[in-house]
Amino acid sequence: MKDVLRRLKAGELTVDEALHELRSIQLEDLAGRARLDLGRYLRRGIPEVVLATGKTPEETARLVVTMAGRQGQGLVSRTSKEHMSAVRAAAREAGMEVITYSNSARVLREGFSSEAVEGKIGILTAGTSDVVVADEARMVAESCGVEVRMEADLGVAGLHRFVAPLSAILDWGADVLVVAAGMDGVLPGLVAGLVALPVIGLPVSTGYGRGGAGEAALLTMLQSCSSGLTVVNIDNGIGAGAAAVLVASRAAQGRRRGRNAATSAPTIAATSNTPNNTAARPRDASTPPGIANARARTRTATKTPTSSHGKPRRGRP
């Protein structure tokens, strides 16, 4: 978008041509099969992610590479080996780089790097089986330029394991935590009860029996006694990452505003008007605190009371 505006200002584009390019940035139709929302990052600060499930490897690769060519990066989740092979082949042919995250990936156009955001996201997983889903959240965060730190295998079966990593992430300065857990899904509620940060619970479909599809973890997080715990859907690492990015980005924005205010304060103080050194007016004793009388009280002369006939009363001897 900045490039289109620059070219418009330089006279390289007419207004109609610039409008056409801006519209194509917002939405691109790929032969009627898919409509890429290329303007989503501009609107929300979070790029679109292609879900590979239900798409052929060739369709998936074409979508992701097209996104990378137009906006610098293309994201894809839930890939199979066939999907990933097709994505790598298409990216290699286009001269692009592929960064993998378990069964998700980012395709980067040559020379592209996400604009850095000062926010920080901590990701904790209860087990190593939860890393695949947690990696989706990590991919979204890193695609948005947010710094990420992930610690795995910290479940409540060995509660002593999570204390040191949690403490380290807090010392690191995380703005928000994403906590992924399958089985009984207890870890997010436990963390939310210990820290003053926003915590996003990510239920994962790992476990045994009836609760093995993630229902037990989801219900545990929804019923947590820890106030303020936010929960996304089962295996929704993309949603958890997107929510965490919004929180971390807002926290970073607040810090920038605070620094700007602190920097500008001395300048404002130096250029302010000369302070008023006029002595304060004495406050009347009967004036309520914080309210000064607008005018001083004046004494009125006492009058001799008159009788009903208008003559002054005579004092008794």
Residue pairs with C-beta under 8 A, 6 or more apart in sequence:
1 22
1 25
1 42
4 13
4 18
4 21
4 22
4 25
5 18
7 13
7 18
8 15
8 18
13 21
24 38
25 38
25 39
25 42
25 70
25 71
26 37
26 38
26 39
26 42
27 35
27 36
27 37
27 38
27 39
28 35
28 36
28 38
28 66
28 70
29 35
30 36
30 62
30 63
30 66
33 59
34 59
34 63
36 48
36 63
36 66
36 67
36 70
37 48
38 48
38 67
38 70
38 71
40 46
40 47
40 48
41 47
41 48
41 71
44 246
45 144
45 245
45 246
45 249
46 140
46 144
46 242
46 245
46 246
47 67
47 71
47 73
47 75
47 143
47 144
48 67
48 75
49 75
49 76
49 77
49 140
49 238
50 60
50 63
50 64
50 67
50 74
50 75
50 76
50 77
51 76
51 77
51 78
52 60
52 76
52 77
52 78
52 79
52 80
52 83
53 78
55 63
55 83
57 80
57 82
57 83
57 85
57 86
57 87
58 86
60 76
60 79
60 83
60 86
60 87
61 83
61 86
61 87
61 89
61 90
61 91
62 90
63 74
63 76
64 74
64 75
64 76
64 87
64 90
64 91
64 105
64 107
65 74
65 87
65 90
65 91
65 94
65 96
65 107
66 74
67 73
67 74
67 75
67 107
68 74
68 91
68 94
68 96
68 107
68 108
68 109
68 112
69 94
69 96
69 109
72 108
72 109
72 112
72 114
73 106
73 107
73 108
73 109
73 112
73 114
73 143
74 106
74 107
75 104
75 105
75 106
75 107
75 139
75 140
75 143
76 83
76 87
76 104
76 105
76 107
77 103
77 104
77 136
77 139
77 237
77 238
78 103
78 104
79 87
79 103
79 104
79 105
80 103
84 100
84 103
84 105
87 98
87 105
87 107
88 98
91 97
91 98
91 107
95 110
96 107
96 108
96 109
96 110
97 107
97 108
97 110
98 105
98 106
98 107
98 108
99 105
99 106
99 108
101 135
101 136
101 138
101 139
102 131
102 132
102 135
102 136
103 132
103 135
104 135
104 136
104 139
104 237
105 139
106 139
106 142
106 143
114 142
114 143
114 144
114 145
115 145
116 145
117 144
117 145
117 146
117 248
117 249
117 252
118 252
118 255
118 256
119 146
119 147
119 175
119 176
119 245
119 247
119 248
119 249
119 251
119 252
120 146
120 147
120 148
120 149
120 172
120 173
120 174
120 175
120 248
121 137
121 141
121 146
121 147
121 148
121 149
121 174
121 175
121 176
121 177
121 178
121 241
121 244
121 245
121 248
122 148
122 149
122 150
122 151
122 169
122 170
122 172
122 174
122 176
122 177
122 178
123 134
123 137
123 138
123 148
123 149
123 150
123 151
123 177
123 178
123 179
123 180
124 150
124 151
124 152
124 154
124 162
124 165
124 166
124 169
124 177
124 178
124 179
124 180
124 187
124 191
125 131
125 134
125 150
125 151
125 152
125 153
125 154
125 179
125 180
125 181
126 153
126 154
126 155
126 156
126 179
126 180
126 181
126 182
126 183
126 185
126 186
126 187
126 204
127 152
127 153
127 155
127 181
127 182
127 183
127 206
128 152
128 153
129 182
129 204
129 206
130 152
130 180
130 181
130 182
130 202
130 204
130 206
131 150
131 152
131 180
133 180
133 202
133 204
133 235
133 236
133 237
134 150
134 152
134 178
134 180
134 202
134 237
135 237
136 237
136 238
136 240
136 241
137 178
137 180
137 202
137 237
137 238
137 240
137 241
137 244
138 148
138 150
138 241
139 241
140 237
140 238
140 241
140 242
140 245
141 148
141 241
141 244
141 245
141 248
142 148
144 245
144 249
146 244
146 245
146 248
146 249
149 169
149 172
149 174
151 162
151 165
151 166
151 168
151 169
153 161
154 161
154 162
154 165
154 166
154 187
155 161
155 162
155 181
155 183
155 187
156 162
156 184
156 186
156 187
156 190
162 187
162 191
166 191
166 194
166 195
169 177
170 195
170 197
174 197
175 197
175 198
175 247
175 248
175 251
175 252
176 197
176 198
176 199
176 200
176 244
176 247
176 248
176 251
177 191
177 195
177 197
177 198
177 199
177 200
178 199
178 200
178 202
178 240
178 241
178 244
179 187
179 188
179 191
179 192
179 199
179 200
179 201
179 202
180 202
180 203
180 204
180 237
180 240
181 187
181 188
181 201
181 202
181 203
181 204
181 217
181 221
182 203
182 204
182 205
182 206
182 207
182 214
182 217
183 206
183 207
183 208
183 211
183 216
183 217
184 207
184 211
184 216
184 217
184 220
185 201
185 203
185 216
185 217
185 218
185 219
185 220
185 221
186 220
188 199
188 200
188 201
188 202
188 221
188 224
188 226
188 229
188 231
189 201
189 220
189 221
189 224
189 225
189 226
189 229
190 226
191 199
192 199
192 201
192 224
192 226
192 227
192 228
192 229
193 225
193 226
198 228
198 230
198 247
199 226
199 228
199 229
199 230
200 230
200 231
200 232
200 240
200 243
200 244
201 221
201 224
201 229
201 230
201 231
201 232
202 232
202 236
202 237
202 240
203 214
203 217
203 218
203 220
203 221
203 231
203 232
203 233
203 234
203 235
204 214
204 217
204 234
204 235
205 212
205 213
205 214
205 217
205 234
205 235
206 212
206 214
207 213
207 214
207 216
207 217
210 216
211 217
213 234
214 234
214 235
215 234
217 234
218 231
218 233
218 234
221 229
221 231
222 231
230 243
232 239
232 240
232 243
233 239
281 292
281 293
283 292
283 293
284 293
284 296
284 297
287 293
304 312
304 313
305 313
306 312
306 313
307 313
